[in-house]
């Protein structure tokens, strides 16, 4: 096996973790936007540790 093949295998093995992390980051950003909208509409948002 050459180094390129080994690198490709490592990348493909890590791909699910990378995709999962990107999804988490996207969801957190969307949640923050919804919190801002709720506040703008006069809502009361609890802090994360108050849940």
TIMI-2910 file (N, C-alpha, C, CB; in pm, 1 decimal, decimal comma, always signed):
<rs>
+----------+----------+----------+----------+----------+----------+----------+----------+----------+----------+----------+----------+------+
!      n_x !      n_y !      n_z !     ca_x !     ca_y !     ca_z !      c_x !      c_y !      c_z !     cb_x !     cb_y !     cb_z ! resn !
+----------+----------+----------+----------+----------+----------+----------+----------+----------+----------+----------+----------+------+
!    +83,2 !   -118,9 !     +0,0 !     +0,0 !     +0,0 !     +0,0 !    +87,1 !   +124,5 !     +0,0 !    -94,3 !     +0,2 !   +120,7 !  Unk !
!    +43,1 !   +222,3 !    -72,9 !   +119,0 !   +346,9 !    -72,4 !    +59,8 !   +444,2 !    +29,0 !   +120,7 !   +410,1 !   -212,9 !  Unk !
!   +130,4 !   +553,1 !    +54,9 !    +86,4 !   +649,8 !   +155,0 !    -46,5 !   +714,5 !   +117,6 !   +191,9 !   +756,9 !   +173,6 !  Unk !
!    -67,4 !   +737,6 !     -9,5 !   -191,4 !   +800,6 !    -53,6 !   -312,0 !   +713,5 !    -18,6 !   -187,0 !   +827,1 !   -204,9 !  Unk !
!   -299,4 !   +584,3 !    -37,8 !   -408,3 !   +492,1 !     -4,8 !   -433,6 !   +491,9 !   +145,5 !   -375,8 !   +349,2 !    -53,8 !  Unk !
!   -328,5 !   +491,4 !   +226,1 !   -344,1 !   +494,8 !   +371,3 !   -412,0 !   +623,9 !   +415,6 !   -208,0 !   +480,2 !   +440,1 !  Unk !
!   -373,7 !   +735,7 !   +357,2 !   -434,0 !   +863,8 !   +392,4 !   -581,3 !   +864,2 !   +355,0 !   -360,5 !   +979,8 !   +322,8 !  Unk !
!   -614,4 !   +810,1 !   +239,6 !   -753,3 !   +805,0 !   +195,6 !   -837,3 !   +720,3 !   +289,9 !   -762,4 !   +750,0 !    +53,6 !  Unk !
!   -782,4 !   +609,0 !   +336,2 !   -855,7 !   +523,5 !   +429,8 !   -878,8 !   +595,5 !   +561,5 !   -780,0 !   +392,3 !   +454,0 !  Unk !
!   -777,2 !   +666,2 !   +610,6 !   -793,1 !   +740,1 !   +735,3 !   -900,3 !   +846,6 !   +720,7 !   -660,4 !   +803,7 !   +777,7 !  Unk !
!   -899,0 !   +917,7 !   +608,9 !   -998,1 !  +1022,5 !   +585,4 !  -1138,0 !   +963,8 !   +575,6 !   -964,6 !  +1100,3 !   +458,0 !  Unk !
!  -1152,9 !   +853,3 !   +505,3 !  -1285,9 !   +795,3 !   +489,4 !  -1335,3 !   +735,0 !   +620,0 !  -1284,9 !   +689,1 !   +379,7 !  Unk !
!  -1245,4 !   +683,9 !   +704,1 !  -1286,3 !   +631,3 !   +834,1 !  -1331,3 !   +743,2 !   +926,6 !  -1172,0 !   +552,9 !   +898,5 !  Unk !
!  -1275,5 !   +861,9 !   +910,4 !  -1308,3 !   +974,7 !   +996,0 !  -1426,6 !  +1055,6 !   +941,5 !  -1186,8 !  +1064,5 !  +1011,7 !  Unk !
!  -1466,2 !  +1029,7 !   +819,7 !  -1571,5 !  +1107,7 !   +755,3 !  -1701,0 !  +1112,7 !   +835,6 !  -1599,6 !  +1051,5 !   +619,4 !  Unk !
!  -1751,9 !  +1002,7 !   +889,4 !  -1875,7 !  +1012,4 !   +968,7 !  -1861,4 !  +1107,3 !  +1087,9 !  -1916,7 !   +874,0 !  +1018,5 !  Unk !
!  -1748,0 !  +1105,7 !  +1153,5 !  -1725,4 !  +1196,0 !  +1266,1 !  -1719,8 !  +1340,6 !  +1223,0 !  -1598,0 !  +1159,8 !  +1337,3 !  Unk !
!  -1656,3 !  +1365,1 !  +1110,6 !  -1647,4 !  +1501,9 !  +1057,6 !  -1785,9 !  +1550,6 !  +1018,2 !  -1551,0 !  +1508,4 !   +935,8 !  Unk !
!  -1862,2 !  +1467,4 !   +950,4 !  -1997,5 !  +1506,5 !   +910,8 !  -2085,3 !  +1531,0 !  +1032,3 !  -2060,3 !  +1399,3 !   +821,9 !  Unk !
!  -2073,4 !  +1445,7 !  +1132,7 !  -2152,1 !  +1463,4 !  +1254,6 !  -2117,9 !  +1595,9 !  +1321,7 !  -2128,1 !  +1346,7 !  +1351,8 !  Unk !
!  -1990,9 !  +1629,4 !  +1328,2 !  -1949,3 !  +1755,6 !  +1389,4 !  -2003,8 !  +1874,8 !  +1311,4 !  -1796,4 !  +1763,3 !  +1397,5 !  Unk !
!  -2001,1 !  +1867,0 !  +1178,6 !  -2054,7 !  +1975,4 !  +1096,8 !  -2204,9 !  +1991,2 !  +1118,9 !  -2025,3 !  +1949,9 !   +948,4 !  Unk !
!  -2276,5 !  +1880,4 !  +1132,0 !  -2420,5 !  +1885,5 !  +1156,9 !  -2447,6 !  +1950,5 !  +1292,1 !  -2482,1 !  +1743,7 !  +1151,8 !  Unk !
!  -2371,7 !  +1911,9 !  +1394,7 !  -2388,4 !  +1971,1 !  +1528,3 !  -2365,2 !  +2121,6 !  +1522,3 !  -2291,2 !  +1906,0 !  +1630,0 !  Unk !
!  -2260,5 !  +2163,5 !  +1454,7 !  -2230,3 !  +2306,5 !  +1444,2 !  -2342,1 !  +2381,8 !  +1372,2 !  -2097,3 !  +2327,5 !  +1370,8 !  Unk !
!  -2395,2 !  +2321,8 !  +1265,3 !  -2505,0 !  +2384,7 !  +1191,5 !  -2630,3 !  +2395,6 !  +1278,1 !  -2536,0 !  +2305,2 !  +1063,8 !  Unk !
!  -2661,6 !  +2289,7 !  +1353,0 !  -2779,4 !  +2291,5 !  +1439,2 !  -2765,0 !  +2393,4 !  +1552,0 !  -2804,2 !  +2152,7 !  +1497,2 !  Unk !
!  -2645,1 !  +2403,4 !  +1608,9 !  -2621,9 !  +2502,2 !  +1714,7 !  -2638,1 !  +2644,4 !  +1661,2 !  -2481,5 !  +2484,2 !  +1775,2 !  Unk !
!  -2588,7 !  +2668,8 !  +1540,9 !  -2602,7 !  +2801,2 !  +1480,5 !  -2749,5 !  +2832,2 !  +1453,7 !  -2521,5 !  +2810,1 !  +1350,0 !  Unk !
!  -2824,0 !  +2734,1 !  +1404,4 !  -2966,6 !  +2753,8 !  +1378,3 !  -3041,6 !  +2779,5 !  +1508,2 !  -3025,8 !  +2631,7 !  +1306,0 !  Unk !
!  -3008,2 !  +2706,7 !  +1613,2 !  -3072,9 !  +2726,6 !  +1742,0 !  -3047,9 !  +2867,3 !  +1795,3 !  -3023,7 !  +2622,9 !  +1842,4 !  Unk !
!  -2927,0 !  +2915,7 !  +1780,4 !  -2895,0 !  +3051,7 !  +1824,9 !  -2977,9 !  +3152,6 !  +1747,0 !  -2744,0 !  +3081,3 !  +1807,7 !  Unk !
!  -2996,4 !  +3130,5 !  +1618,2 !  -3078,2 !  +3221,5 !  +1538,3 !  -3223,7 !  +3219,5 !  +1585,1 !  -3069,9 !  +3184,2 !  +1389,4 !  Unk !
!  -3275,2 !  +3100,6 !  +1618,3 !  -3412,3 !  +3091,4 !  +1668,5 !  -3425,7 !  +3160,1 !  +1803,8 !  -3455,6 !  +2944,8 !  +1679,6 !  Unk !
!  -3323,2 !  +3150,6 !  +1887,3 !  -3326,3 !  +3220,6 !  +2015,6 !  -3335,3 !  +3372,1 !  +1993,4 !  -3200,9 !  +3185,6 !  +2099,5 !  Unk !
!  -3256,1 !  +3422,8 !  +1900,7 !  -3258,3 !  +3565,8 !  +1870,9 !  -3395,2 !  +3608,6 !  +1818,7 !  -3149,4 !  +3600,8 !  +1768,6 !  Unk !
!  -3454,4 !  +3527,6 !  +1733,5 !  -3587,9 !  +3558,4 !  +1680,8 !  -3689,3 !  +3560,1 !  +1794,3 !  -3629,7 !  +3455,6 !  +1572,6 !  Unk !
!  -3682,7 !  +3462,7 !  +1883,0 !  -3776,1 !  +3455,5 !  +1995,6 !  -3764,0 !  +3579,3 !  +2084,0 !  -3750,6 !  +3328,5 !  +2078,5 !  Unk !
!  -3640,8 !  +3620,9 !  +2110,0 !  -3619,8 !  +3741,2 !  +2191,6 !  -3675,5 !  +3863,3 !  +2119,7 !  -3469,3 !  +3761,2 !  +2222,8 !  Unk !
!  -3650,7 !  +3873,7 !  +1990,4 !  -3702,6 !  +3985,9 !  +1912,6 !  -3855,4 !  +3990,5 !  +1916,0 !  -3653,9 !  +3976,7 !  +1768,0 !  Unk !
!  -3918,4 !  +3873,9 !  +1925,9 !  -4064,2 !  +3866,1 !  +1930,0 !  -4118,7 !  +3882,2 !  +2071,6 !  -4110,7 !  +3734,0 !  +1871,8 !  Unk !
!  -4028,9 !  +3908,8 !  +2165,8 !  -4072,2 !  +3933,3 !  +2302,8 !  -4072,9 !  +3810,8 !  +2391,0 !  -4206,8 !  +3991,9 !  +2301,9 !  Unk !
!  -4016,1 !  +3703,9 !  +2343,8 !  -4012,5 !  +3580,8 !  +2422,4 !  -3904,0 !  +3584,2 !  +2527,6 !  -3992,1 !  +3461,5 !  +2332,3 !  Unk !
!  -3916,4 !  +3494,6 !  +2620,0 !  -3816,3 !  +3480,7 !  +2726,6 !  -3743,1 !  +3349,4 !  +2703,4 !  -3882,5 !  +3484,7 !  +2870,3 !  Unk !
!  -3612,8 !  +3356,7 !  +2693,0 !  -3532,1 !  +3238,7 !  +2664,9 !  -3453,7 !  +3200,9 !  +2789,4 !  -3437,0 !  +3263,4 !  +2545,5 !  Unk !
!  -3467,1 !  +3074,8 !  +2827,7 !  -3390,9 !  +3025,5 !  +2942,2 !  -3246,6 !  +2997,6 !  +2899,2 !  -3456,5 !  +2897,3 !  +3001,4 !  Unk !
!  -3154,7 !  +3017,7 !  +2993,3 !  -3014,2 !  +2983,9 !  +2966,5 !  -3003,0 !  +2833,5 !  +2953,4 !  -2919,4 !  +3037,1 !  +3079,3 !  Unk !
!  -2901,7 !  +2786,9 !  +2884,7 !  -2883,4 !  +2644,4 !  +2861,7 !  -2877,9 !  +2564,7 !  +2992,2 !  -2757,0 !  +2621,2 !  +2782,0 !  Unk !
!  -2813,9 !  +2618,0 !  +3095,3 !  -2799,5 !  +2543,4 !  +3221,3 !  -2928,3 !  +2547,8 !  +3303,8 !  -2682,6 !  +2600,0 !  +3303,9 !  Unk !
!  -3026,0 !  +2629,4 !  +3267,0 !  -3151,8 !  +2637,5 !  +3341,4 !  -3252,6 !  +2533,1 !  +3295,2 !  -3211,8 !  +2776,2 !  +3327,4 !  Unk !
!  -3220,3 !  +2457,5 !  +3194,1 !  -3316,2 !  +2359,5 !  +3139,4 !  -3314,9 !  +2233,2 !  +3218,2 !  -3286,0 !  +2328,4 !  +2994,6 !  Unk !
+----------+----------+----------+----------+----------+----------+----------+----------+----------+----------+----------+----------+------+
</rs>
